Amino acid sequence: MSLVLPAASAAVPSADDAALGVLAAALDQRDPGTGAHCDRVGQLAALVGTHCDLDRRALGDLALAARFHDVGKIGIPDDVLLASRALGAEDWDVMRTHVVRGERLFLATAREDAGRVARLIRHHHEAVDGSGYPDGLRGAQIPLECRVLSLVDAFDAMTSQRPYRAPMPVRDAMRRLGDAVGHQLDADVFAVFERLLPRVQALLA
């Protein structure tokens, strides 16, 4: 399932579609790299989510949360968001605020699903051992949609070009993800992702 935003030449979009279009355009204008990352994460989350026993509504919520999981980065200062260096501890304190900023932005769309999707955006950096943020949720306290989103977000971040490093080879990224199982990542979701890896690579090719 992929989010399809209305084309400029289409009929006048609904208020819901217009709100999503504004968010997507704002994110792309703020940082095209983050916008492209969100597009890829949306595709990966849709693929993996269909193999994780999520119902139709949950898959729809996941697709939106994945597409807009980093929308809060609109509010992150340039010297952190666009830094051409690895971030320091103080920078990371600022960067971590993007999940709460994103929650607020999506709630502002006033969509029927805004509360559900905003909750997923807020919690996509929680870790199964409770070491994540912003609320330190652990295990089954973390929505399954977020456990999917956390893994595919990490995979795409590692295997994509960054200003301060080259893309990581897929085999190295998978090794790191495997090492994070039980700490940051859910074991069952990782097993699904590992099984789908050929399709993941084909999707991103």
N, C-alpha and C positions, 0 to 999 in steps of 0.2 A: 504494500500500500504506500503510495507516494502522495504528498501534498501537492496539488496542482493549483497554483494561484491563477486568477483570471488574467487573460491576455488583455493588453491595452485596447485592442480592437473589439473586444467582446461587448456584450450588452452591459448596461450599468450593473455593477456587482452588488450583492447584498451588503448590508452593513457589516455582517460578520466577515465576509470575504474582503471587504475594503479594509477593515481593521488589520487583518492578517497581511494584506498587501503593503500597508503602511509600515508595519513592523519589519517585514522582510526587506523592503526598500531601505529603511533606516539602517538596518544592520549591514546591508551590502554597501551602502554609502560610507558608513563609519569605518568598516574594515572588510574589504572584499575577501580576504583570506578566511576570516571567521565565517562570512556568509557561505563560502564554498565548503568549508568544513561542516557547517550545519546541514547543507544539502546532502553531503555524503553520509553523515551520521543518520540522517533521516532515512536514506535508502537502506543502510545496514540494519537499523533498528526495525524497520518494517519486515525485512527478510528474517531476522532472528526471532522477532516477536511472534511470527506465524508458527513457529516451532516450539513455543513455550507455553502452550495451553492458555493463551489470552483470548478472551471473547471479543466479539466484534467492536463493542464500545471501547474496551481497553486498548485494542489495536489502534483505533482511531485516536485515542488520547495519546498513546505512545508516539504515533506518527507526528502529531502536532508538537508534543514536548521535545522530540528529537530535532525537528526542524528549527525550533526556537529555544533550544536549551541554553544557548550562549547569548541570547538577545540582551541580557543584562550587561554585556560588555560594552554596549552603547555608552554606558555611564562611567566606564573606566578611563582614567586620564591617559593621554597619549604616551607619556613617558613610561607607563607600565604596559598598556595594551600593545603598543607598537614598538616596544623595546627590541633592539637588535642584539640582545645579550640574554644570557640566562638570568632569570629573576632572582633577586635576593629575598631575604625573609620579610622585610617590610613591604616589598613589592607584592609578595604573595598574600600578605594580609589584606591588601587592597584588592587584588585579583579575586580573592575568595568571596568578596561582596557581590560578585556578579550573579550568584544564584538567587539572592534575596532581591536584587534589582530586577532580575528577570521575572521572578514571581510577581512582583508589583506591576511590571509592564504588561504581563499577560492578563492579570486580573483586570487591568484597565480597559481591555477590549470589551468587557461586559458580555462576552459570549455565554451561551448556556453551559458550555463545558469549561469555562474559564477557571473555575475553582479546582476542578480535577486536574487540568493540564498544568496550571500554575503550581500545584502541589508537586507534580513530577519534576518540573523545572527546578523547584527549590531543593529537591532531595537527590539530584542526579550525581552529586559528589559524596554521598554517604558511603560508608565502607562497612562490610559485613561484620567486622570485628569492633565496630563502634568508633573507629578513629577518624571517620570522615566528618564532613561539615555540611550544613551549618548546625545541625541538631544532634550529632552523635548517635543517630539511629544505628541499630545493629540487627543482623540476621533478617528474620521475617518481619521486623518492624519496617524495613525498607520495602516499598512497593516493588513487586516483580518487574513492572515496567522500568523502574529506576535501576534495577539490577542489570537489566538488558542494556539500558542506555549508558550506564557507567562503563560497561565493557566495550561496547562499540565506539564510544567516545574515546576511550583510551587507545584502542587499536588504531583509529584513524589519526589521532594526534601523533602517535609514534611513527606511523608509516607515511606521514606527510612532510613536505618541505617546511622548515621553519626558518626564520631569519638568521638564527644562530646555530643551525645544524642541518645536516642532510637527512633525508628520509631513512628510517631504520629498516633494514631488510625484514621481510615478513617473518622469517624463521626466528629472528632475534626478538621481534615483537611478541610472537606467540610464546617464546620462552619466558619473557617478562610477565606476560599475562598469566601463564601457568604458575609462576612464582608468587603472584598476587592472590591466587585462589585461597580462600579461607581467611584472608586478611582484608584486602580491598574488595575482591570479586567473589561472586557466587559460584560454587563448584558446578551446579547443574547448568547454569547459563553458559559457563565456559565450555562444558562438554558439548552443548548444542552448537556453540560457535565453532569449536574445533571440527565438528562433523561437517559443518557448512562451509568450511574454509575454501574449498575449490569454488563454490558459488560466490562467496565473498570476493575472492580475487577476480572472478569473471565480471562481477558487478562493477568493480572499481577500475577495470582495465580501460 
